[in-house]
Amino acid sequence: MLAHALPISMREQTSLLVRAVWFLLVGWWLTGLWLSAAWLLNVTIVGIPLGIKLINKVPLVLSLKRRENLVEDGRGGSQHSLVVRGVWFVFVGWWASGVWTGIAYVFTVSIIGIPIAVWMYNKLPFVVSLYNY
């Protein structure tokens, strides 16, 4: 009964031990490949929707961590207009996201920087296109 009172994301969360083993054996290297693919998709313009989807899945790939969709929970903020987001992406987002991703990945493989890396991965949709997630 108590499980039904918890938010869905907390009920479906994988145990910390399994997540740690996943990170050590698979997550750290797969995340690098995943982010490279996402960034390459984002700079092709046509691949942006898939690139953003990949970026939103990074915490899951890195450590099997499930995320709540903040917009569905009513906590998401208002979005910038599509024109503003498009201009941002063309002039800043495509290259800033590459730099941001590289720095976040360095934090990831440093082990002690993982909390900062996860925060950076969660902010990546905003860096790419000013998307409030």
Number of C-alpha atoms within 10 A of each C-alpha: 5 6 10 8 9 11 10 13 13 13 12 13 13 14 10 12 9 11 17 15 12 16 21 14 10 14 22 18 16 15 22 21 11 18 23 17 15 24 23 15 18 26 19 11 13 10 14 18 13 14 24 19 12 18 26 20 19 25 19 14 23 25 22 20 18 17 17 12 13 12 12 9 8 8 10 12 11 10 12 13 10 12 9 12 17 16 12 16 21 14 10 14 24 20 17 15 23 21 13 18 23 16 14 23 23 14 18 23 16 11 13 10 14 17 13 15 24 20 12 18 23 18 19 26 20 15 24 28 24 20 18 16 19
